Amino acid sequence: MPKKTAYHKTPRLSKPKKVSRPIEKQLQLPLQPLFRQFEHNLCRHRRCRWAFGTALVITLVILSLLLSTMYYHRQYSSVASDMTIKVREYTPVIPQTIEDIIDQQTSDENISETDSNTASETSDITEPEPALDQVYDLYEEKLPEENHINEAEIPETPAVSNENQPLITIVIDDMGISVKHTQDISSLTYPLTVSFLTYANNLQSQMSNSSASGQEIMAHLPMEPKVMQNFTPTMLTTTMSDKEVKDTLRNMLDLFPSIVAVNNHMGSKFTEDKHRMAIVMKELAKRNLIFLDSKTTPHSAGKEEAARFGVKIVERNVFLDNKDDFDYIMGQLHQTEEIAHSRGYAIAIGHPKTQTYLALKSWLPTLAEKGIKLVPLSQMSEFCNQN
């Protein structure tokens, strides 16, 4: 046997009594499942609490984001709506139909009349009125810039009237749409020729005002242009049947019981259609009406078909107001004078715009001292068809 060392001589602690160990084991055995279940439940509850806490935090974060988003969206929507209102205040509304144009004209005229009643009238207005003037560009096709003069018709010596004066006819188209501008033109007590659109408001009343000023009345017949406009409620078109052209034309002419002449509104495409222009000329011949060809196209069949049916025809020489500018219009009036001096007569067409009205108001009183006579279209037609 091994020799005992000092370690073995060291007194040891007394061991617990063996009697207690079986008792402890007996007590622990029934409690162990409970302990294990408790530990399991404790872990599970910890996991649940962790999951619940995490879900709660995520939910709070999402709610805060939603609330902040809703708040800022409401703020920005308010700002955006304010900006939209401001834009609407300064953005002009573009009319889509002729009814919109008439409503806009009436509204602008009412506002203008209200302002004029409250303001003192110290001088003539020389600035253009865009709300009223520029609307003509919306339903009028682009007109030729060049003057229409048939070189073959220029005589070696100018034709001379009985008064031995050059003759000028001024035709104002598109009358009746703007009541204010129509009144401006009607206030000029000179023998102008005014051409009223077939769909004008208060047509008879406005024509009576022009007649009272010594102006001659014409019918301004809408005809199809090459670039279609959407602002004319009724129009003679190249897609109409012969009967449709005839019926539409008759309905238009019946609105003007006492006119002596008509001319085309737009019509660069329709007036090139010989067949349908023949239908028009046949009806004009029955009513003994003069046709003024506005020459919106150089290839108009108007003259040829008028000759076939014995309709008196005259042709436009100058467009006065392709540019809505006072100086430009005065220059066009001076060109009209030069044409009248060179061939004995000239026909110019303008529109009832503010600058056109002011130019005519300035120019008309000067004709007498220039030795030029202003005549209505019927008198010009007689003169042209005799020479």
Contacts in CASP RR format, 6 or more apart in sequence:
PFRMAT RR
TARGET T0000
AUTHOR 0000-0000-0000
METHOD contacts of the structure
MODEL  1
MPKKTAYHKTPRLSKPKKVSRPIEKQLQLPLQPLFRQFEHNLCRHRRCRW
AFGTALVITLVILSLLLSTMYYHRQYSSVASDMTIKVREYTPVIPQTIED
IIDQQTSDENISETDSNTASETSDITEPEPALDQVYDLYEEKLPEENHIN
EAEIPETPAVSNENQPLITIVIDDMGISVKHTQDISSLTYPLTVSFLTYA
NNLQSQMSNSSASGQEIMAHLPMEPKVMQNFTPTMLTTTMSDKEVKDTLR
NMLDLFPSIVAVNNHMGSKFTEDKHRMAIVMKELAKRNLIFLDSKTTPHS
AGKEEAARFGVKIVERNVFLDNKDDFDYIMGQLHQTEEIAHSRGYAIAIG
HPKTQTYLALKSWLPTLAEKGIKLVPLSQMSEFCNQN
92 131 0 8 1.000
93 104 0 8 1.000
94 138 0 8 1.000
95 101 0 8 1.000
95 103 0 8 1.000
95 104 0 8 1.000
95 135 0 8 1.000
95 138 0 8 1.000
95 231 0 8 1.000
96 230 0 8 1.000
97 230 0 8 1.000
97 231 0 8 1.000
97 233 0 8 1.000
98 139 0 8 1.000
98 199 0 8 1.000
98 231 0 8 1.000
98 232 0 8 1.000
98 233 0 8 1.000
99 233 0 8 1.000
101 135 0 8 1.000
101 138 0 8 1.000
101 139 0 8 1.000
101 177 0 8 1.000
101 231 0 8 1.000
102 177 0 8 1.000
102 201 0 8 1.000
104 131 0 8 1.000
104 135 0 8 1.000
105 132 0 8 1.000
105 135 0 8 1.000
105 177 0 8 1.000
105 178 0 8 1.000
105 179 0 8 1.000
105 180 0 8 1.000
106 179 0 8 1.000
106 201 0 8 1.000
108 129 0 8 1.000
108 131 0 8 1.000
108 132 0 8 1.000
109 132 0 8 1.000
109 178 0 8 1.000
109 179 0 8 1.000
109 180 0 8 1.000
112 129 0 8 1.000
112 132 0 8 1.000
112 180 0 8 1.000
113 180 0 8 1.000
124 358 0 8 1.000
124 361 0 8 1.000
125 354 0 8 1.000
126 326 0 8 1.000
126 358 0 8 1.000
128 324 0 8 1.000
128 353 0 8 1.000
128 354 0 8 1.000
128 355 0 8 1.000
129 354 0 8 1.000
132 178 0 8 1.000
132 180 0 8 1.000
132 181 0 8 1.000
132 353 0 8 1.000
132 354 0 8 1.000
133 324 0 8 1.000
133 353 0 8 1.000
133 354 0 8 1.000
133 355 0 8 1.000
134 324 0 8 1.000
135 178 0 8 1.000
136 174 0 8 1.000
136 351 0 8 1.000
136 353 0 8 1.000
138 229 0 8 1.000
138 231 0 8 1.000
139 229 0 8 1.000
139 231 0 8 1.000
139 232 0 8 1.000
140 174 0 8 1.000
140 229 0 8 1.000
140 265 0 8 1.000
140 266 0 8 1.000
140 351 0 8 1.000
141 225 0 8 1.000
141 226 0 8 1.000
141 227 0 8 1.000
141 229 0 8 1.000
141 266 0 8 1.000
141 267 0 8 1.000
141 268 0 8 1.000
141 296 0 8 1.000
142 227 0 8 1.000
143 296 0 8 1.000
143 319 0 8 1.000
143 322 0 8 1.000
144 295 0 8 1.000
144 296 0 8 1.000
144 298 0 8 1.000
144 319 0 8 1.000
145 319 0 8 1.000
145 322 0 8 1.000
147 317 0 8 1.000
147 318 0 8 1.000
147 319 0 8 1.000
147 335 0 8 1.000
147 339 0 8 1.000
148 295 0 8 1.000
148 298 0 8 1.000
148 315 0 8 1.000
148 316 0 8 1.000
148 317 0 8 1.000
148 318 0 8 1.000
149 317 0 8 1.000
149 339 0 8 1.000
149 343 0 8 1.000
150 315 0 8 1.000
153 343 0 8 1.000
154 342 0 8 1.000
154 343 0 8 1.000
155 343 0 8 1.000
155 387 0 8 1.000
158 166 0 8 1.000
158 341 0 8 1.000
158 342 0 8 1.000
158 343 0 8 1.000
158 344 0 8 1.000
159 343 0 8 1.000
159 344 0 8 1.000
159 345 0 8 1.000
159 383 0 8 1.000
159 387 0 8 1.000
160 344 0 8 1.000
161 167 0 8 1.000
161 344 0 8 1.000
161 345 0 8 1.000
161 373 0 8 1.000
161 383 0 8 1.000
163 373 0 8 1.000
165 371 0 8 1.000
165 372 0 8 1.000
165 373 0 8 1.000
166 337 0 8 1.000
166 340 0 8 1.000
166 341 0 8 1.000
166 344 0 8 1.000
166 345 0 8 1.000
166 346 0 8 1.000
166 371 0 8 1.000
166 372 0 8 1.000
166 373 0 8 1.000
167 340 0 8 1.000
167 344 0 8 1.000
167 345 0 8 1.000
167 346 0 8 1.000
167 372 0 8 1.000
167 373 0 8 1.000
167 374 0 8 1.000
167 375 0 8 1.000
167 379 0 8 1.000
167 380 0 8 1.000
167 383 0 8 1.000
168 336 0 8 1.000
168 337 0 8 1.000
168 340 0 8 1.000
168 345 0 8 1.000
168 346 0 8 1.000
168 347 0 8 1.000
168 348 0 8 1.000
168 367 0 8 1.000
168 372 0 8 1.000
168 373 0 8 1.000
168 374 0 8 1.000
168 375 0 8 1.000
169 193 0 8 1.000
169 314 0 8 1.000
169 345 0 8 1.000
169 346 0 8 1.000
169 347 0 8 1.000
169 348 0 8 1.000
169 374 0 8 1.000
169 375 0 8 1.000
169 376 0 8 1.000
169 377 0 8 1.000
169 379 0 8 1.000
169 380 0 8 1.000
170 192 0 8 1.000
170 193 0 8 1.000
170 320 0 8 1.000
170 348 0 8 1.000
170 350 0 8 1.000
170 360 0 8 1.000
170 374 0 8 1.000
171 192 0 8 1.000
171 193 0 8 1.000
171 194 0 8 1.000
171 195 0 8 1.000
171 218 0 8 1.000
171 263 0 8 1.000
171 292 0 8 1.000
171 316 0 8 1.000
171 347 0 8 1.000
171 348 0 8 1.000
171 349 0 8 1.000
171 350 0 8 1.000
171 377 0 8 1.000
172 185 0 8 1.000
172 192 0 8 1.000
172 193 0 8 1.000
172 194 0 8 1.000
172 195 0 8 1.000
172 349 0 8 1.000
172 350 0 8 1.000
172 351 0 8 1.000
172 352 0 8 1.000
172 356 0 8 1.000
173 195 0 8 1.000
173 220 0 8 1.000
173 263 0 8 1.000
173 265 0 8 1.000
173 294 0 8 1.000
173 349 0 8 1.000
173 350 0 8 1.000
173 351 0 8 1.000
174 195 0 8 1.000
174 197 0 8 1.000
174 220 0 8 1.000
174 265 0 8 1.000
174 351 0 8 1.000
174 352 0 8 1.000
175 182 0 8 1.000
175 185 0 8 1.000
175 194 0 8 1.000
175 195 0 8 1.000
175 196 0 8 1.000
175 197 0 8 1.000
175 200 0 8 1.000
175 206 0 8 1.000
175 210 0 8 1.000
175 220 0 8 1.000
175 352 0 8 1.000
176 182 0 8 1.000
176 196 0 8 1.000
176 197 0 8 1.000
176 200 0 8 1.000
176 201 0 8 1.000
176 203 0 8 1.000
176 206 0 8 1.000
176 352 0 8 1.000
177 197 0 8 1.000
177 200 0 8 1.000
177 201 0 8 1.000
178 352 0 8 1.000
179 201 0 8 1.000
179 202 0 8 1.000
179 206 0 8 1.000
181 352 0 8 1.000
181 353 0 8 1.000
181 354 0 8 1.000
181 357 0 8 1.000
182 200 0 8 1.000
182 206 0 8 1.000
182 209 0 8 1.000
182 210 0 8 1.000
182 352 0 8 1.000
183 209 0 8 1.000
184 352 0 8 1.000
184 354 0 8 1.000
184 357 0 8 1.000
185 192 0 8 1.000
185 194 0 8 1.000
185 210 0 8 1.000
185 215 0 8 1.000
185 352 0 8 1.000
185 357 0 8 1.000
185 360 0 8 1.000
186 194 0 8 1.000
186 206 0 8 1.000
186 209 0 8 1.000
186 210 0 8 1.000
186 212 0 8 1.000
186 213 0 8 1.000
186 215 0 8 1.000
187 213 0 8 1.000
188 213 0 8 1.000
188 215 0 8 1.000
188 357 0 8 1.000
188 360 0 8 1.000
188 361 0 8 1.000
188 364 0 8 1.000
189 213 0 8 1.000
189 214 0 8 1.000
190 213 0 8 1.000
190 214 0 8 1.000
190 215 0 8 1.000
190 364 0 8 1.000
190 374 0 8 1.000
191 214 0 8 1.000
191 215 0 8 1.000
191 216 0 8 1.000
191 374 0 8 1.000
191 375 0 8 1.000
191 376 0 8 1.000
192 215 0 8 1.000
192 216 0 8 1.000
192 360 0 8 1.000
192 374 0 8 1.000
192 376 0 8 1.000
193 215 0 8 1.000
193 216 0 8 1.000
193 217 0 8 1.000
193 218 0 8 1.000
193 261 0 8 1.000
193 376 0 8 1.000
193 377 0 8 1.000
194 210 0 8 1.000
194 215 0 8 1.000
194 216 0 8 1.000
194 217 0 8 1.000
194 218 0 8 1.000
195 217 0 8 1.000
195 218 0 8 1.000
195 219 0 8 1.000
195 220 0 8 1.000
195 262 0 8 1.000
195 263 0 8 1.000
195 292 0 8 1.000
196 203 0 8 1.000
196 206 0 8 1.000
196 207 0 8 1.000
196 217 0 8 1.000
196 218 0 8 1.000
196 219 0 8 1.000
196 220 0 8 1.000
196 256 0 8 1.000
197 220 0 8 1.000
197 222 0 8 1.000
197 265 0 8 1.000
198 219 0 8 1.000
198 220 0 8 1.000
198 221 0 8 1.000
198 222 0 8 1.000
198 234 0 8 1.000
198 252 0 8 1.000
198 255 0 8 1.000
199 222 0 8 1.000
199 232 0 8 1.000
199 233 0 8 1.000
199 234 0 8 1.000
200 206 0 8 1.000
203 255 0 8 1.000
207 217 0 8 1.000
207 256 0 8 1.000
210 217 0 8 1.000
211 217 0 8 1.000
215 376 0 8 1.000
216 260 0 8 1.000
216 261 0 8 1.000
216 376 0 8 1.000
216 377 0 8 1.000
216 378 0 8 1.000
217 256 0 8 1.000
217 258 0 8 1.000
217 259 0 8 1.000
217 260 0 8 1.000
218 259 0 8 1.000
218 260 0 8 1.000
218 261 0 8 1.000
218 262 0 8 1.000
218 263 0 8 1.000
218 292 0 8 1.000
218 377 0 8 1.000
219 252 0 8 1.000
219 253 0 8 1.000
219 255 0 8 1.000
219 256 0 8 1.000
219 259 0 8 1.000
219 261 0 8 1.000
219 262 0 8 1.000
219 263 0 8 1.000
220 262 0 8 1.000
220 263 0 8 1.000
220 264 0 8 1.000
220 265 0 8 1.000
221 236 0 8 1.000
221 249 0 8 1.000
221 252 0 8 1.000
221 262 0 8 1.000
221 263 0 8 1.000
221 264 0 8 1.000
221 265 0 8 1.000
222 232 0 8 1.000
222 234 0 8 1.000
222 235 0 8 1.000
222 236 0 8 1.000
222 265 0 8 1.000
222 266 0 8 1.000
222 267 0 8 1.000
223 235 0 8 1.000
223 236 0 8 1.000
223 237 0 8 1.000
223 264 0 8 1.000
223 265 0 8 1.000
223 266 0 8 1.000
223 267 0 8 1.000
223 269 0 8 1.000
223 270 0 8 1.000
223 271 0 8 1.000
224 235 0 8 1.000
224 236 0 8 1.000
224 237 0 8 1.000
224 238 0 8 1.000
224 266 0 8 1.000
224 267 0 8 1.000
224 269 0 8 1.000
224 270 0 8 1.000
225 266 0 8 1.000
225 267 0 8 1.000
225 268 0 8 1.000
225 269 0 8 1.000
225 270 0 8 1.000
225 296 0 8 1.000
226 268 0 8 1.000
226 269 0 8 1.000
226 297 0 8 1.000
229 266 0 8 1.000
232 265 0 8 1.000
232 266 0 8 1.000
234 248 0 8 1.000
234 251 0 8 1.000
234 252 0 8 1.000
235 248 0 8 1.000
236 245 0 8 1.000
236 248 0 8 1.000
236 249 0 8 1.000
236 270 0 8 1.000
236 276 0 8 1.000
236 280 0 8 1.000
237 270 0 8 1.000
238 269 0 8 1.000
238 270 0 8 1.000
238 273 0 8 1.000
238 276 0 8 1.000
240 248 0 8 1.000
240 276 0 8 1.000
242 276 0 8 1.000
242 279 0 8 1.000
245 276 0 8 1.000
245 279 0 8 1.000
245 280 0 8 1.000
246 279 0 8 1.000
246 283 0 8 1.000
249 279 0 8 1.000
249 280 0 8 1.000
249 283 0 8 1.000
250 283 0 8 1.000
253 259 0 8 1.000
253 262 0 8 1.000
253 283 0 8 1.000
253 287 0 8 1.000
253 289 0 8 1.000
259 289 0 8 1.000
260 289 0 8 1.000
260 290 0 8 1.000
260 377 0 8 1.000
260 378 0 8 1.000
261 289 0 8 1.000
261 290 0 8 1.000
261 291 0 8 1.000
261 292 0 8 1.000
261 377 0 8 1.000
261 378 0 8 1.000
261 381 0 8 1.000
262 284 0 8 1.000
262 289 0 8 1.000
262 290 0 8 1.000
262 291 0 8 1.000
262 292 0 8 1.000
263 291 0 8 1.000
263 292 0 8 1.000
263 293 0 8 1.000
263 294 0 8 1.000
263 349 0 8 1.000
264 270 0 8 1.000
264 271 0 8 1.000
264 293 0 8 1.000
264 294 0 8 1.000
264 296 0 8 1.000
265 294 0 8 1.000
266 296 0 8 1.000
267 294 0 8 1.000
267 296 0 8 1.000
267 297 0 8 1.000
268 296 0 8 1.000
268 297 0 8 1.000
269 297 0 8 1.000
270 276 0 8 1.000
270 277 0 8 1.000
271 277 0 8 1.000
271 293 0 8 1.000
271 296 0 8 1.000
271 297 0 8 1.000
271 300 0 8 1.000
271 301 0 8 1.000
271 302 0 8 1.000
272 297 0 8 1.000
272 299 0 8 1.000
272 300 0 8 1.000
272 301 0 8 1.000
273 301 0 8 1.000
274 301 0 8 1.000
274 304 0 8 1.000
274 305 0 8 1.000
277 300 0 8 1.000
277 301 0 8 1.000
277 302 0 8 1.000
277 305 0 8 1.000
278 305 0 8 1.000
278 308 0 8 1.000
278 309 0 8 1.000
280 291 0 8 1.000
280 305 0 8 1.000
281 291 0 8 1.000
281 302 0 8 1.000
281 305 0 8 1.000
281 306 0 8 1.000
281 308 0 8 1.000
281 309 0 8 1.000
281 310 0 8 1.000
281 311 0 8 1.000
282 309 0 8 1.000
284 290 0 8 1.000
284 291 0 8 1.000
284 306 0 8 1.000
284 309 0 8 1.000
284 311 0 8 1.000
285 309 0 8 1.000
285 310 0 8 1.000
285 311 0 8 1.000
289 311 0 8 1.000
290 311 0 8 1.000
290 312 0 8 1.000
290 313 0 8 1.000
290 314 0 8 1.000
290 377 0 8 1.000
290 378 0 8 1.000
290 381 0 8 1.000
291 302 0 8 1.000
291 306 0 8 1.000
291 311 0 8 1.000
291 312 0 8 1.000
291 313 0 8 1.000
291 314 0 8 1.000
292 313 0 8 1.000
292 314 0 8 1.000
292 315 0 8 1.000
292 316 0 8 1.000
292 347 0 8 1.000
292 377 0 8 1.000
293 300 0 8 1.000
293 302 0 8 1.000
293 303 0 8 1.000
293 313 0 8 1.000
293 314 0 8 1.000
293 315 0 8 1.000
293 316 0 8 1.000
294 316 0 8 1.000
294 349 0 8 1.000
295 315 0 8 1.000
295 316 0 8 1.000
302 313 0 8 1.000
303 313 0 8 1.000
303 315 0 8 1.000
305 311 0 8 1.000
306 312 0 8 1.000
306 313 0 8 1.000
307 313 0 8 1.000
312 381 0 8 1.000
312 385 0 8 1.000
314 347 0 8 1.000
314 377 0 8 1.000
314 380 0 8 1.000
314 381 0 8 1.000
314 384 0 8 1.000
315 347 0 8 1.000
316 347 0 8 1.000
316 348 0 8 1.000
316 349 0 8 1.000
317 336 0 8 1.000
317 339 0 8 1.000
317 346 0 8 1.000
317 347 0 8 1.000
317 348 0 8 1.000
318 332 0 8 1.000
318 335 0 8 1.000
318 336 0 8 1.000
318 339 0 8 1.000
318 346 0 8 1.000
318 347 0 8 1.000
318 348 0 8 1.000
318 349 0 8 1.000
319 332 0 8 1.000
319 348 0 8 1.000
319 349 0 8 1.000
319 350 0 8 1.000
320 329 0 8 1.000
320 332 0 8 1.000
320 333 0 8 1.000
320 336 0 8 1.000
320 348 0 8 1.000
320 349 0 8 1.000
320 350 0 8 1.000
320 351 0 8 1.000
320 356 0 8 1.000
320 359 0 8 1.000
321 328 0 8 1.000
321 329 0 8 1.000
321 332 0 8 1.000
321 350 0 8 1.000
321 351 0 8 1.000
321 353 0 8 1.000
321 355 0 8 1.000
321 356 0 8 1.000
322 328 0 8 1.000
323 329 0 8 1.000
324 353 0 8 1.000
324 355 0 8 1.000
324 356 0 8 1.000
325 355 0 8 1.000
326 355 0 8 1.000
326 358 0 8 1.000
326 359 0 8 1.000
329 355 0 8 1.000
329 356 0 8 1.000
329 359 0 8 1.000
330 359 0 8 1.000
330 362 0 8 1.000
330 363 0 8 1.000
332 348 0 8 1.000
333 348 0 8 1.000
333 359 0 8 1.000
333 360 0 8 1.000
333 363 0 8 1.000
336 346 0 8 1.000
336 348 0 8 1.000
337 346 0 8 1.000
337 370 0 8 1.000
337 372 0 8 1.000
339 346 0 8 1.000
340 346 0 8 1.000
340 372 0 8 1.000
345 380 0 8 1.000
345 383 0 8 1.000
345 384 0 8 1.000
347 377 0 8 1.000
347 380 0 8 1.000
350 356 0 8 1.000
364 374 0 8 1.000
367 373 0 8 1.000
367 374 0 8 1.000
375 383 0 8 1.000
END
